[in-house]
Amino acid sequence: MTYLLCSLPSLSFAQHPPITMEDFLSDAKAQLASGKFQKLESLDFRQIDTFNKDLKGFEGIMFQYREDVKEIRKAKAEKRSPNLMVLPNEVVSKDPLVCEKAIMKWQWDELSSIEAGEHFTFTELLVYKLKLQMLSRLESFQAEKGRQVLQAIVNPKMKEDNS
């Protein structure tokens, strides 16, 4: 595991992913025991129930995050300011992209605090995968691509004409 962690490129929030998920998993599969690799491979940021004890309470943090999201929705419906437990106030922005990026930055920072003090552990590897997933998601927030998706939804005939 030490060699694998040392061979991975460092990650910074909002950067272009320096390694593909496929390459990361391929390297991990070659260097980890099958049980650890299966845990790593099954870990998915979008599925809260896949978090395990190696992430020291991150499931609880994600639960609080979801409660804050519910509170934001409820506060909007009631036309009041939300009472947030863990999320920063920037997430109440009217711009959904700004809001999403603020949430992801918060999650990134929470993951960084989990791996603080860890050296060459499985926890570091799990955090690396989650951060790599986040970078891939951030990379997908491209204005032109978004316009194309919106146009395909709003005007499906236009999509057929371009095919």
MODELLER restraints for C-alpha pairs under 7 A, 6 or more apart:
rsr = mdl.restraints
at = mdl.atoms
rsr.add(forms.Gaussian(group=physical.xy_distance, feature=features.Distance(at['CA:1:A'], at['CA:31:A']), mean=6.66, stdev=0.5))
rsr.add(forms.Gaussian(group=physical.xy_distance, feature=features.Distance(at['CA:1:A'], at['CA:32:A']), mean=6.61, stdev=0.5))
rsr.add(forms.Gaussian(group=physical.xy_distance, feature=features.Distance(at['CA:1:A'], at['CA:120:A']), mean=6.67, stdev=0.5))
rsr.add(forms.Gaussian(group=physical.xy_distance, feature=features.Distance(at['CA:2:A'], at['CA:120:A']), mean=5.20, stdev=0.5))
rsr.add(forms.Gaussian(group=physical.xy_distance, feature=features.Distance(at['CA:4:A'], at['CA:28:A']), mean=6.87, stdev=0.5))
rsr.add(forms.Gaussian(group=physical.xy_distance, feature=features.Distance(at['CA:4:A'], at['CA:31:A']), mean=6.83, stdev=0.5))
rsr.add(forms.Gaussian(group=physical.xy_distance, feature=features.Distance(at['CA:5:A'], at['CA:120:A']), mean=6.47, stdev=0.5))
rsr.add(forms.Gaussian(group=physical.xy_distance, feature=features.Distance(at['CA:5:A'], at['CA:125:A']), mean=6.97, stdev=0.5))
rsr.add(forms.Gaussian(group=physical.xy_distance, feature=features.Distance(at['CA:9:A'], at['CA:18:A']), mean=6.53, stdev=0.5))
rsr.add(forms.Gaussian(group=physical.xy_distance, feature=features.Distance(at['CA:14:A'], at['CA:135:A']), mean=6.25, stdev=0.5))
rsr.add(forms.Gaussian(group=physical.xy_distance, feature=features.Distance(at['CA:14:A'], at['CA:138:A']), mean=6.56, stdev=0.5))
rsr.add(forms.Gaussian(group=physical.xy_distance, feature=features.Distance(at['CA:15:A'], at['CA:135:A']), mean=6.80, stdev=0.5))
rsr.add(forms.Gaussian(group=physical.xy_distance, feature=features.Distance(at['CA:16:A'], at['CA:135:A']), mean=6.78, stdev=0.5))
rsr.add(forms.Gaussian(group=physical.xy_distance, feature=features.Distance(at['CA:16:A'], at['CA:139:A']), mean=6.58, stdev=0.5))
rsr.add(forms.Gaussian(group=physical.xy_distance, feature=features.Distance(at['CA:17:A'], at['CA:132:A']), mean=6.67, stdev=0.5))
rsr.add(forms.Gaussian(group=physical.xy_distance, feature=features.Distance(at['CA:17:A'], at['CA:135:A']), mean=5.73, stdev=0.5))
rsr.add(forms.Gaussian(group=physical.xy_distance, feature=features.Distance(at['CA:17:A'], at['CA:136:A']), mean=6.33, stdev=0.5))
rsr.add(forms.Gaussian(group=physical.xy_distance, feature=features.Distance(at['CA:28:A'], at['CA:37:A']), mean=6.72, stdev=0.5))
rsr.add(forms.Gaussian(group=physical.xy_distance, feature=features.Distance(at['CA:29:A'], at['CA:37:A']), mean=5.89, stdev=0.5))
rsr.add(forms.Gaussian(group=physical.xy_distance, feature=features.Distance(at['CA:40:A'], at['CA:126:A']), mean=6.15, stdev=0.5))
rsr.add(forms.Gaussian(group=physical.xy_distance, feature=features.Distance(at['CA:43:A'], at['CA:50:A']), mean=5.57, stdev=0.5))
rsr.add(forms.Gaussian(group=physical.xy_distance, feature=features.Distance(at['CA:43:A'], at['CA:51:A']), mean=6.63, stdev=0.5))
rsr.add(forms.Gaussian(group=physical.xy_distance, feature=features.Distance(at['CA:44:A'], at['CA:50:A']), mean=6.51, stdev=0.5))
rsr.add(forms.Gaussian(group=physical.xy_distance, feature=features.Distance(at['CA:45:A'], at['CA:130:A']), mean=6.05, stdev=0.5))
rsr.add(forms.Gaussian(group=physical.xy_distance, feature=features.Distance(at['CA:48:A'], at['CA:59:A']), mean=6.46, stdev=0.5))
rsr.add(forms.Gaussian(group=physical.xy_distance, feature=features.Distance(at['CA:51:A'], at['CA:59:A']), mean=5.94, stdev=0.5))
rsr.add(forms.Gaussian(group=physical.xy_distance, feature=features.Distance(at['CA:54:A'], at['CA:123:A']), mean=5.41, stdev=0.5))
rsr.add(forms.Gaussian(group=physical.xy_distance, feature=features.Distance(at['CA:55:A'], at['CA:114:A']), mean=6.83, stdev=0.5))
rsr.add(forms.Gaussian(group=physical.xy_distance, feature=features.Distance(at['CA:55:A'], at['CA:123:A']), mean=5.98, stdev=0.5))
rsr.add(forms.Gaussian(group=physical.xy_distance, feature=features.Distance(at['CA:56:A'], at['CA:114:A']), mean=6.81, stdev=0.5))
rsr.add(forms.Gaussian(group=physical.xy_distance, feature=features.Distance(at['CA:64:A'], at['CA:85:A']), mean=6.94, stdev=0.5))
rsr.add(forms.Gaussian(group=physical.xy_distance, feature=features.Distance(at['CA:64:A'], at['CA:86:A']), mean=6.65, stdev=0.5))
rsr.add(forms.Gaussian(group=physical.xy_distance, feature=features.Distance(at['CA:65:A'], at['CA:86:A']), mean=6.48, stdev=0.5))
rsr.add(forms.Gaussian(group=physical.xy_distance, feature=features.Distance(at['CA:65:A'], at['CA:87:A']), mean=6.64, stdev=0.5))
rsr.add(forms.Gaussian(group=physical.xy_distance, feature=features.Distance(at['CA:68:A'], at['CA:84:A']), mean=5.44, stdev=0.5))
rsr.add(forms.Gaussian(group=physical.xy_distance, feature=features.Distance(at['CA:68:A'], at['CA:85:A']), mean=6.29, stdev=0.5))
rsr.add(forms.Gaussian(group=physical.xy_distance, feature=features.Distance(at['CA:68:A'], at['CA:87:A']), mean=6.79, stdev=0.5))
rsr.add(forms.Gaussian(group=physical.xy_distance, feature=features.Distance(at['CA:71:A'], at['CA:82:A']), mean=6.01, stdev=0.5))
rsr.add(forms.Gaussian(group=physical.xy_distance, feature=features.Distance(at['CA:71:A'], at['CA:83:A']), mean=6.92, stdev=0.5))
rsr.add(forms.Gaussian(group=physical.xy_distance, feature=features.Distance(at['CA:72:A'], at['CA:82:A']), mean=5.31, stdev=0.5))
rsr.add(forms.Gaussian(group=physical.xy_distance, feature=features.Distance(at['CA:75:A'], at['CA:81:A']), mean=5.88, stdev=0.5))
rsr.add(forms.Gaussian(group=physical.xy_distance, feature=features.Distance(at['CA:75:A'], at['CA:82:A']), mean=5.12, stdev=0.5))
rsr.add(forms.Gaussian(group=physical.xy_distance, feature=features.Distance(at['CA:90:A'], at['CA:99:A']), mean=6.60, stdev=0.5))
rsr.add(forms.Gaussian(group=physical.xy_distance, feature=features.Distance(at['CA:90:A'], at['CA:102:A']), mean=6.39, stdev=0.5))
rsr.add(forms.Gaussian(group=physical.xy_distance, feature=features.Distance(at['CA:91:A'], at['CA:99:A']), mean=4.35, stdev=0.5))
rsr.add(forms.Gaussian(group=physical.xy_distance, feature=features.Distance(at['CA:91:A'], at['CA:102:A']), mean=5.76, stdev=0.5))
rsr.add(forms.Gaussian(group=physical.xy_distance, feature=features.Distance(at['CA:91:A'], at['CA:103:A']), mean=6.33, stdev=0.5))
rsr.add(forms.Gaussian(group=physical.xy_distance, feature=features.Distance(at['CA:92:A'], at['CA:99:A']), mean=6.48, stdev=0.5))
rsr.add(forms.Gaussian(group=physical.xy_distance, feature=features.Distance(at['CA:93:A'], at['CA:99:A']), mean=5.58, stdev=0.5))
rsr.add(forms.Gaussian(group=physical.xy_distance, feature=features.Distance(at['CA:108:A'], at['CA:131:A']), mean=6.70, stdev=0.5))
rsr.add(forms.Gaussian(group=physical.xy_distance, feature=features.Distance(at['CA:111:A'], at['CA:127:A']), mean=6.20, stdev=0.5))
rsr.add(forms.Gaussian(group=physical.xy_distance, feature=features.Distance(at['CA:115:A'], at['CA:123:A']), mean=6.66, stdev=0.5))
rsr.add(forms.Gaussian(group=physical.xy_distance, feature=features.Distance(at['CA:115:A'], at['CA:124:A']), mean=5.64, stdev=0.5))
rsr.add(forms.Gaussian(group=physical.xy_distance, feature=features.Distance(at['CA:115:A'], at['CA:127:A']), mean=6.99, stdev=0.5))
rsr.add(forms.Gaussian(group=physical.xy_distance, feature=features.Distance(at['CA:118:A'], at['CA:124:A']), mean=6.65, stdev=0.5))
rsr.add(forms.Gaussian(group=physical.xy_distance, feature=features.Distance(at['CA:152:A'], at['CA:158:A']), mean=6.89, stdev=0.5))
rsr.add(forms.Gaussian(group=physical.xy_distance, feature=features.Distance(at['CA:152:A'], at['CA:159:A']), mean=5.46, stdev=0.5))
